Each structure stands twice: as C-alpha cells, then as structure tokens.
Amino acid sequence: MKFRIMYLEDKSKGLNGPARIGRVGSSKTGETLYYAGRSFEALRGSGLKANFRDLETGQPFWIAKARKDGGDRLYKGAGDPAVIDDDVREEYWRDIRGVPDPALG
C-alpha cells in the first residue's frame, strides 16, 4: 500500500468541518483511501463539496494532498486549523511545508 500525508476534512455537519492532516494509505487505483482504521470511497464527481465518503458511515469528506502553503481547506480561511497527527508532524513541517515546526519554538 502506498502512503502519503494528506488533508482530511469531515463535511457531514456543513461546509467547514473538523480537519486533520495525517498519513493516508491508498489502493492501487486510488479509489479507496485508508486512514485511522477507516476506509473512504471516491465519489467520482457525484459529491457536493466532498470527494470521498466513509464506507461504514457514509459521511462525506474532502480528502486531498497536503499543500505546501497550508491552504488545504476547500473554503479558505473558514473553520479551525487542521489537527496534525503526531506521527507525521515533523515530516509534514519539514517535507510538505518546508519550514521548522512552529510548535518547537
């Protein structure tokens, strides 16, 4: 399975839901993603403001490659900042953002 650091935003309660940045696995085709014991299926253009859905709950999600500029939200400037998983924090700031982790001072 191929893994990459990605942005995941829960769209089940509105346009600006809780968001995370974490390590996401993908199937060979990329049609199914795996994160934190959950499986997500691509909506293939049929979703409104979402591109994946949780296979178990049906919840809509926006899932995308983490961006260098940190502008990951579908609607820029709205909602709380994404929570970065501890196991990817250092790699995210170093390899994706290209700056030191601001939490380290």
Buried (B, 14 or more C-beta within 10 A) or exposed (E): EEEEBBBBBBBBEEBBBBBBBBBBBBBEEEEBBBBEEBBBBBBEEEBEEBBBBBBEEEBBBBBBEBEEEBEBBBEEEEBEEBEBBEEBBEEBBEEBBEEEEEEEE
